[in-house]
């Protein structure tokens, strides 16, 4: 039986259930609650209260998302794009990437090592294949080029 989200308490409980599973951004949480049938005015009031109570935090969401996606082998360009698509402010996203203190060279090296077992490309075709994969993961072209030349640490 579906839960009806027609009272402030019901909307708050649904939002808290979602937040208990993982951090969410305000836009993402709004979208999920709308899909469950909550009215916009109830959603806004509930999310404002959750923010005041410290249960909903964009900064915490950004930090968790950047950390999770980087550990999964994704680079800063891809993470930036994903967060922007989720409706987060560009300035906040940039700040979260700077604050993360992630060594993107090290993450690139780890991702490449996992995928290609540390085998340097033997010809142009392999080099292009490895470059395309790493680029699709969101690493900057200059870092990829240095890695595939064996000059990442320079």
C-alpha positions in Angstrom: 0.0 0.0 0.0 1.6 3.3 -1.1 2.2 6.0 1.6 0.3 9.2 1.0 2.4 12.3 1.4 -0.3 14.8 2.1 0.8 16.1 5.5 4.0 17.9 6.6 4.8 15.0 8.9 4.5 12.4 6.2 6.7 14.4 3.8 9.3 14.9 6.6 9.3 11.2 7.4 9.7 10.3 3.7 12.6 12.8 3.4 14.2 11.5 6.5 13.9 7.9 5.2 15.7 8.9 2.1 18.4 10.8 4.0 18.9 7.8 6.3 20.0 5.7 3.3 22.5 8.3 2.0 23.1 12.0 1.7 21.0 13.8 -0.9 21.1 17.2 -2.4 18.0 19.5 -2.0 17.1 19.3 -5.7 17.4 15.5 -5.8 15.4 15.1 -2.6 12.7 17.5 -4.0 12.5 15.4 -7.2 12.1 12.1 -5.3 9.4 13.5 -3.0 7.5 15.0 -5.9 7.6 11.6 -7.6 6.1 10.1 -4.5 3.2 12.6 -4.7 4.1 15.3 -2.2 3.0 18.9 -2.9 5.7 21.5 -3.6 4.7 23.7 -0.6 5.0 20.7 1.8 8.3 19.7 0.3 9.8 23.1 0.6 8.7 23.5 4.2 10.0 20.0 5.2 13.3 20.6 3.5 13.8 24.0 5.1 13.2 22.4 8.5 15.5 19.5 7.8 18.2 22.1 6.8 17.7 24.1 9.9 18.0 20.9 12.0 21.2 20.0 10.2 19.8 16.8 8.7 20.0 18.1 5.1 23.3 19.6 4.0 24.5 20.4 0.5 28.1 20.6 1.7 27.9 17.1 3.3 26.2 15.8 0.1 28.9 17.2 -2.1 31.7 15.9 0.1 30.2 12.4 0.1 29.5 12.4 -3.6 33.0 13.5 -4.6 34.6 11.0 -2.3 32.4 8.1 -3.4 32.8 8.8 -7.1 36.5 9.4 -7.0 37.0 6.1 -5.1 35.0 4.4 -7.9 37.6 5.6 -10.4 36.0 8.7 -11.8 37.9 11.9 -12.4 37.1 15.6 -11.6 35.6 16.4 -15.0 33.0 13.6 -14.8 32.2 14.3 -11.2 31.7 18.0 -11.9 29.3 17.1 -14.8 27.3 14.7 -12.7 26.9 17.2 -9.9 25.9 20.0 -12.3 23.3 17.7 -13.8 21.9 17.0 -10.3 21.1 20.8 -10.1 23.9 21.8 -7.7 25.5 25.3 -8.0 28.6 25.4 -10.1 30.5 27.4 -7.5 29.6 24.9 -4.7 30.7 22.0 -6.9 34.1 23.7 -7.7 34.6 24.4 -4.0 33.8 20.8 -3.1 36.3 19.5 -5.7 39.0 21.9 -4.3 38.2 21.0 -0.7 38.4 17.2 -1.3 42.2 17.3 -1.5 42.1 14.3 -3.7 45.3 13.6 -5.6 43.8 13.2 -9.1 47.1 11.9 -10.5 47.1 9.1 -8.0 43.4 8.3 -8.7 44.2 8.3 -12.5 47.1 5.9 -11.9 44.9 3.6 -9.8 42.1 3.6 -12.4 44.5 2.9 -15.2 46.3 0.2 -13.2 43.0 -1.6 -12.4 41.7 -1.4 -16.0 44.9 -2.1 -18.0 47.1 -3.9 -15.4 49.8 -1.2 -15.8 50.5 -2.2 -19.4 51.8 0.8 -21.3 50.2 1.0 -24.8 52.3 -0.8 -27.4 50.9 1.1 -30.4 48.8 4.1 -31.4 45.6 2.0 -31.3 46.1 0.8 -27.7 47.1 4.3 -26.7 43.9 5.7 -28.2 41.8 3.0 -26.5 43.3 3.7 -23.1 43.0 7.4 -23.6 39.3 7.2 -24.5 38.6 5.0 -21.5 40.3 7.4 -19.1 38.7 10.4 -20.8 35.3 8.9 -20.4 36.0 8.4 -16.7 36.5 12.2 -16.5 40.2 12.7 -16.2 41.8 15.8 -17.8 43.5 15.2 -21.2 46.8 16.6 -20.1 47.0 14.1 -17.2 46.1 11.2 -19.4 48.7 12.2 -22.0 51.4 12.4 -19.3 50.4 9.0 -17.9 50.5 7.3 -21.2 53.9 8.8 -22.0 55.2 7.5 -18.7 55.7 11.1 -17.4 52.9 11.4 -14.9 55.2 12.2 -12.0 57.1 15.0 -13.8 
